[in-house]
């Protein structure tokens, strides 16, 4: 590693620390901070209009995501979208395998 490249990495890290973003994604050869709802529209693409198991929706979104995220992050975003009525649920809230979800009216 060259000294110039090392300094560039340190500068990038300092920028990321200053942003203090909840979510960071790879963009080309850089890492950028984005808003926490960055993936919401993507997750909604895999959310059906009729109820189905939340774990299946989370798994499909995770499997198709080109951005490295965890199932926990996707599930957290589902829970946040439930709060805003973009997603409706039935079953035991906060338990991915015991809950079914579908698109809400606010997601259109």
Phi and psi in degrees as a GROMACS rama.xvg file:
@    title "Ramachandran Plot"
@    xaxis  label "Phi"
@    yaxis  label "Psi"
@TYPE xy
-78.7558  155.063  UNK-2
-59.5687  -36.9319  UNK-3
-64.9624  -42.7027  UNK-4
-64.9272  -40.437  UNK-5
-59.2571  -45.222  UNK-6
-64.8648  -35.6841  UNK-7
-64.1225  -42.0279  UNK-8
-63.521  -42.2851  UNK-9
-62.0718  -42.7935  UNK-10
-63.1944  -41.9927  UNK-11
-61.733  -43.1776  UNK-12
-63.8282  -42.5757  UNK-13
-61.8985  -38.4454  UNK-14
-63.7058  -45.923  UNK-15
-63.0916  -40.2306  UNK-16
-63.0159  -40.3413  UNK-17
-67.3937  -34.7285  UNK-18
-65.826  -39.6991  UNK-19
54.295  41.112  UNK-20
-73.8119  148.528  UNK-21
-70.9745  -36.0921  UNK-22
-127.341  133.097  UNK-23
-123.492  138.484  UNK-24
-129.216  152.784  UNK-25
-76.0511  133.86  UNK-26
-133.97  100.982  UNK-27
66.185  -121.486  UNK-28
-101.037  7.64303  UNK-29
-114.885  167.314  UNK-30
-117.346  127.864  UNK-31
-124.06  151.628  UNK-32
-87.2015  137.483  UNK-33
-130.768  166.733  UNK-34
-68.5964  157.151  UNK-35
-64.6269  -23.0398  UNK-36
-92.2629  14.2079  UNK-37
-53.4058  -39.2881  UNK-38
-92.9587  1.26245  UNK-39
-58.0127  -47.9554  UNK-40
-62.404  -37.5925  UNK-41
-62.4977  -45.5836  UNK-42
-63.2112  -40.4632  UNK-43
-63.3514  -26.3712  UNK-44
-61.4827  -27.96  UNK-45
-102.742  7.57907  UNK-46
-98.8063  119.98  UNK-47
-72.9116  168.662  UNK-48
-88.1455  -10.1878  UNK-49
-119.468  156.725  UNK-50
-61.3726  137.72  UNK-51
-152.694  165.189  UNK-52
-56.457  133.08  UNK-53
-61.3014  -39.4201  UNK-54
-59.4527  -35.0798  UNK-55
-67.9783  -44.5392  UNK-56
-61.8699  -45.7747  UNK-57
-60.3412  -44.5959  UNK-58
-62.7057  -41.5174  UNK-59
-65.3625  -44.9472  UNK-60
-62.2915  -42.5463  UNK-61
-62.8607  -42.8931  UNK-62
-67.2345  -28.9679  UNK-63
-96.2663  -7.84058  UNK-64
-71.9611  131.592  UNK-65
-89.3879  -7.44999  UNK-66
-99.9857  129.351  UNK-67
-69.9523  107.494  UNK-68
-134.378  168.297  UNK-69
-101.682  163.364  UNK-70
-63.3569  -32.4001  UNK-71
-63.4474  -40.6185  UNK-72
-64.3393  -45.4388  UNK-73
-61.932  -42.8517  UNK-74
-63.7958  -39.6744  UNK-75
-59.6006  -42.2688  UNK-76
-66.4981  -35.9691  UNK-77
-59.8215  -46.7047  UNK-78
-60.9123  -39.1103  UNK-79
-66.8966  -37.4891  UNK-80
-72.046  -25.223  UNK-81
-64.0667  -40.59  UNK-82
-60.9484  -31.9989  UNK-83
-98.2872  7.62817  UNK-84
67.9358  13.8978  UNK-85
-72.2475  -26.4962  UNK-86
-130.378  137.536  UNK-87
-105.483  154.967  UNK-88
-138.461  161.977  UNK-89
-144.887  153.212  UNK-90
104.472  -157.657  UNK-91
-87.4703  106.566  UNK-92
-61.0067  141.634  UNK-93
79.6354  4.29688  UNK-94
-121.41  101.883  UNK-95
-53.2908  -41.1804  UNK-96
-81.5383  -11.7637  UNK-97
-111.545  17.942  UNK-98
-131.294  142.409  UNK-99
-113.449  147.091  UNK-100
-134.075  159.687  UNK-101
-152.421  167.421  UNK-102
-63.625  141.996  UNK-103
-97.8809  174.564  UNK-104
-68.7051  -24.3276  UNK-105
-77.6392  -5.74719  UNK-106
-90.8053  -4.01199  UNK-107
